[in-house]
Amino acid sequence: MYDEVVFTGPVDEYFDYRFGKLPYRSLRFQWETLNVAQAQPVAVINYPNDNLYTRVTEFKHLTGQQHAKTTRVYEFPQSEGDPYYPIPRAENAALYKQYQALVDVTPGVHFVGRLGTYKYYNMDQVVAQALTLFSKIAGVRRAECVGA
């Protein structure tokens, strides 16, 4: 048993899809290893227009790895698969509001991140949300300990 739960999965899944499934966009990843030290000038290149893929990432730029080969991953948007991104439409927002009402009356469970709040966040925003929540939870625990 836990005093506090931080839930980062799909909010509709947590409540056993009581009001129906919220739609999410998924991704398919295609990896390639190339016989070159570097394949692109930066870590991530976005392709927002007429391509089958939306992003290509070469991780060596992020890690500082030095090697004669490199690996990239292509991200292809999919309608089925693991949930990654909420789909911002009025009907989805209305469905999420029903789940939000359950969230509001579920003590000790904190719903965070894109899936837990059915909202798109950049990664820096997700990290800030997690740190803020931690401070809130830790502050409550400190206050309880002081009063004990």
C-alpha positions in Angstrom: 0.0 0.0 0.0 1.3 3.5 -0.8 0.4 6.9 0.5 1.0 8.6 -2.9 0.9 7.3 -6.4 2.3 9.2 -9.4 0.6 7.9 -12.5 2.0 8.7 -15.9 0.1 6.3 -18.1 -3.2 6.9 -20.0 -5.8 8.4 -17.7 -8.6 6.5 -19.4 -6.7 3.2 -18.9 -6.4 3.9 -15.1 -10.2 4.2 -14.9 -10.7 1.0 -17.0 -12.0 3.1 -20.0 -15.2 3.9 -18.0 -16.3 6.6 -20.5 -14.6 5.1 -23.5 -11.1 5.3 -24.9 -9.3 8.5 -25.5 -7.6 8.6 -28.9 -3.8 8.9 -29.0 -1.3 9.2 -31.8 1.3 6.5 -31.8 4.7 6.1 -33.4 6.6 3.5 -35.3 10.4 3.6 -35.1 12.7 2.6 -37.9 16.4 2.3 -37.0 19.3 2.4 -39.3 23.1 2.1 -38.7 25.4 3.8 -41.2 29.1 3.3 -41.9 29.8 7.0 -41.4 30.9 8.8 -38.2 28.1 11.4 -38.5 25.0 11.4 -40.8 23.3 14.7 -40.0 24.5 18.1 -38.6 22.3 18.1 -35.4 20.7 15.5 -33.1 17.1 16.0 -34.3 15.7 17.1 -37.6 11.9 17.6 -37.8 10.0 16.9 -41.0 6.6 18.5 -40.5 5.3 18.5 -44.1 5.2 16.0 -47.0 7.2 13.1 -45.6 6.1 9.7 -44.2 8.3 10.3 -41.1 8.1 13.3 -38.8 11.5 13.3 -37.1 15.0 11.8 -37.5 17.2 11.5 -34.4 21.0 10.8 -34.4 21.8 10.1 -30.8 25.5 10.6 -30.9 25.0 14.3 -30.9 23.2 14.0 -27.5 25.7 11.6 -25.9 29.0 12.8 -27.3 29.8 9.3 -28.5 32.8 8.9 -30.9 32.6 5.9 -33.3 33.2 5.2 -36.9 29.5 4.2 -37.4 26.3 6.0 -36.4 22.7 5.1 -35.7 19.6 7.1 -36.5 15.9 6.5 -35.9 13.0 7.7 -38.0 9.7 8.3 -36.4 6.5 7.5 -38.4 3.1 8.6 -37.0 0.6 5.8 -36.5 -3.0 5.7 -35.4 -2.5 2.4 -33.6 0.1 1.2 -31.1 1.5 2.6 -27.8 0.1 6.0 -26.9 2.4 8.9 -27.3 0.4 12.1 -28.1 -3.1 13.1 -27.2 -5.2 14.2 -30.2 -6.4 17.8 -29.6 -10.0 17.8 -30.8 -13.2 19.2 -29.1 -14.8 15.8 -28.7 -11.6 14.4 -27.1 -11.5 17.3 -24.7 -15.1 16.7 -23.7 -14.3 13.0 -23.1 -11.2 13.9 -21.1 -13.3 16.3 -18.9 -15.3 13.2 -17.7 -12.0 11.5 -16.7 -10.8 14.8 -15.1 -13.9 14.7 -12.8 -12.7 11.2 -11.6 -9.1 12.5 -11.2 -10.4 15.3 -9.0 -12.0 12.8 -6.6 -9.2 10.2 -6.5 -7.1 10.9 -3.4 -3.5 10.0 -3.3 -3.1 9.6 -7.0 -1.3 12.2 -9.1 -1.9 12.1 -12.8 1.0 13.7 -14.7 2.6 13.9 -18.2 1.0 13.8 -21.6 -0.9 10.6 -21.0 -2.0 11.3 -17.4 -3.4 14.8 -18.2 -4.3 14.2 -21.9 -2.4 17.3 -22.9 0.6 17.9 -25.1 3.7 19.0 -23.3 7.3 19.6 -24.5 9.8 17.5 -22.5 11.0 20.5 -20.5 7.4 21.1 -19.4 7.0 17.5 -18.3 10.2 17.6 -16.3 9.0 20.9 -14.6 5.7 19.3 -13.9 7.4 16.3 -12.3 9.7 18.5 -10.2 6.8 20.6 -9.0 4.8 17.6 -8.0 7.7 16.1 -6.1 8.1 19.4 -4.2 4.4 19.3 -3.4 4.4 15.7 -2.2 7.7 16.1 -0.3 6.4 19.3 1.3 3.3 17.6 2.6 5.3 14.7 4.0 7.7 17.2 5.7 4.7 19.0 7.3 3.2 15.7 8.5 6.5 14.6 10.0 7.0 17.9 11.8 3.5 17.6 13.3 4.1 14.0 14.4 
